Amino acid sequence: MYKKLVMVAVTLLAFGCLAFAAGKTWTGTVSDSHCGAKHAEASDAAAACVAKCVQGGAKYVLVSGGTVYQLDAQDKFADFAGKSVKVTGTVKDGAITVESVEAAM
């Protein structure tokens, strides 16, 4: 009986760890590190400003739910400047390690 209980506990723990390791999804707007939450709403004006700021050395960031997240995969965001996106990844210390990004509907 004890062995079965331990096996069930280990199995639940393993599945819990897998679920925790799986990516979380955020929906928000791609902004830049210079303007931050100023571009919380997607628009053509935001897209132009973000593109200009990134050309000037700023980094892409995600504004979601009033929080500005740093993004590690900068090359994945060039086509999404100033647009609404859905980002999947993991977060640590305010930075998202990006697994995927796609346009939000």
QUIHU-V243338 format. One record per residue. RES is the residue in one letter. OMEGA is omega in degrees with one decimal (999 if undefined). D_LAST is the distance of its C-alpha to the last C-alpha in Angstrom with 2 decimals. Layout:
BEGIN
res,omega,d_last
RES,OMEGA,D_LAST
RES,OMEGA,D_LAST
END
This chain:
BEGIN
res,omega,d_last
M,-179.1,51.01
Y,179.8,50.33
K,179.5,48.99
K,179.2,46.52
L,178.3,45.32
V,179.5,44.88
M,177.7,43.00
V,-180.0,40.58
A,179.9,40.08
V,178.9,39.53
T,178.4,37.04
L,178.2,35.01
L,-179.7,35.17
A,179.1,34.03
F,176.3,30.98
G,178.0,30.21
C,178.3,30.41
L,178.9,28.11
A,179.3,25.47
F,-178.4,25.95
A,179.6,25.76
A,-176.2,22.45
G,173.6,19.51
K,-178.8,17.62
T,175.5,13.90
W,172.4,12.87
T,-178.7,9.75
G,-177.9,10.95
T,176.8,11.96
V,177.7,14.25
S,177.9,17.57
D,-175.2,21.13
S,177.5,24.11
H,-176.4,26.05
C,177.2,23.76
G,-174.5,21.97
A,176.7,20.37
K,179.9,21.21
H,179.0,17.78
A,178.2,15.87
E,178.7,13.78
A,176.9,11.95
S,176.3,14.09
D,178.5,16.29
A,177.8,19.19
A,179.9,17.64
A,-179.9,16.86
A,-179.0,20.51
C,-179.9,21.96
V,179.6,20.31
A,179.9,21.43
K,-179.5,24.88
C,179.5,25.27
V,175.5,24.40
Q,179.1,26.92
G,175.2,29.34
G,177.6,29.06
A,179.1,26.34
K,174.1,23.98
Y,174.6,20.20
V,176.1,19.19
L,174.9,16.17
V,-177.5,16.15
S,178.4,14.83
G,179.5,16.44
G,179.5,19.14
T,177.0,20.16
V,-179.8,20.41
Y,171.7,20.37
Q,-178.3,22.21
L,-176.6,20.73
D,-175.3,23.13
A,-173.6,21.56
Q,-177.4,21.58
D,-179.3,21.50
K,-171.4,18.02
F,-177.2,16.51
A,-178.9,18.26
D,-174.1,15.49
F,-178.2,13.00
A,177.5,15.50
G,-176.8,14.36
K,176.3,10.61
S,-177.7,7.89
V,170.7,8.05
K,-176.6,8.70
V,175.9,12.47
T,179.7,14.88
G,177.8,18.55
T,-177.6,21.51
V,175.2,22.66
K,177.9,26.26
D,175.9,27.81
G,178.9,24.65
A,179.5,23.57
I,169.7,20.88
T,-168.6,22.10
V,172.6,19.02
E,179.3,18.73
S,175.8,15.39
V,177.7,12.48
E,178.3,9.31
A,177.3,6.49
A,179.6,3.78
M,999,0.00
END
